[in-house]
């Protein structure tokens, strides 16, 4: 049956690829990849020769209809992102919605997602949490931070290394200097680390040691 598969890929360690994910990527008619150069290394490692096309935030609006048409014509498609699960702060939502609207079956495989290990590693309550992804860069940032200052659930954010200090400084300003945070960096990779403490303590640490790599920030909710 023609369908869309959403296939998670490793966030760093290639051994986190599942047997099922490899099987699906080998059997589908074509693969949509966020960056074909990045995904090409993964496919080569697992000897996956399936045809691959580019599908990213800059072209997904234009390519969705064509992909839906191909699936309706009987082909099967797998969508992957550079790392982790598609549609989690990555392209995937638009295509998934379009397939559902056109009565195309969508099958999301379980697999790697950066925020899950970061949340568990934080030691904060994880029975109820809020995933925020990337904060607005400029417009709407202050408004969102003011709203989140009253949030009682554990909060999860993604951030780039060159913006980490600015974001931690904003957390200190809006959430309070003593709010507890946990910053996980380079998850599953060789130099993986997690720094825990108050916003002020973690900000001081990364001020003296500029961060590199992919970053997940977990913030304790307001007591």
Rosetta blueprint (number, residue, H / E / L):
1 X L
2 X L
3 X E
4 X E
5 X E
6 X E
7 X L
8 X L
9 X E
10 X L
11 X L
12 X L
13 X L
14 X H
15 X H
16 X H
17 X L
18 X L
19 X H
20 X H
21 X H
22 X H
23 X H
24 X H
25 X H
26 X H
27 X H
28 X L
29 X L
30 X E
31 X E
32 X E
33 X E
34 X L
35 X L
36 X H
37 X H
38 X H
39 X H
40 X H
41 X H
42 X H
43 X H
44 X H
45 X H
46 X L
47 X L
48 X L
49 X L
50 X L
51 X L
52 X E
53 X E
54 X E
55 X L
56 X L
57 X L
58 X L
59 X L
60 X H
61 X H
62 X H
63 X H
64 X H
65 X H
66 X H
67 X H
68 X H
69 X H
70 X H
71 X H
72 X H
73 X L
74 X L
75 X L
76 X L
77 X E
78 X E
79 X E
80 X E
81 X L
82 X L
83 X L
84 X E
85 X L
86 X L
87 X L
88 X L
89 X L
90 X L
91 X L
92 X L
93 X H
94 X H
95 X H
96 X H
97 X H
98 X H
99 X H
100 X H
101 X H
102 X L
103 X L
104 X L
105 X E
106 X E
107 X E
108 X E
109 X L
110 X L
111 X L
112 X L
113 X L
114 X H
115 X H
116 X H
117 X H
118 X H
119 X H
120 X H
121 X H
122 X H
123 X L
124 X L
125 X L
126 X L
127 X L
128 X L
129 X E
130 X E
131 X E
132 X E
133 X E
134 X L
135 X L
136 X L
137 X L
138 X L
139 X L
140 X L
141 X H
142 X H
143 X H
144 X H
145 X H
146 X H
147 X H
148 X H
149 X L
150 X L
151 X L
152 X L
153 X L
154 X E
155 X E
156 X E
157 X E
158 X E
159 X E
160 X L
161 X H
162 X H
163 X H
164 X H
165 X H
166 X H
167 X H
168 X H
169 X H
170 X H
171 X H
172 X H
173 X H
174 X H
175 X H
176 X L
177 X L
178 X L
179 X L
180 X E
181 X E
182 X E
183 X E
184 X E
185 X E
186 X L
187 X L
188 X L
189 X L
190 X L
191 X L
192 X L
193 X E
194 X E
195 X E
196 X E
197 X E
198 X E
199 X H
200 X H
201 X H
202 X H
203 X H
204 X H
205 X H
206 X H
207 X H
208 X H
209 X L
210 X L
211 X L
212 X L
213 X L
214 X L
215 X E
216 X E
217 X E
218 X E
219 X E
220 X L
221 X L
222 X L
223 X L
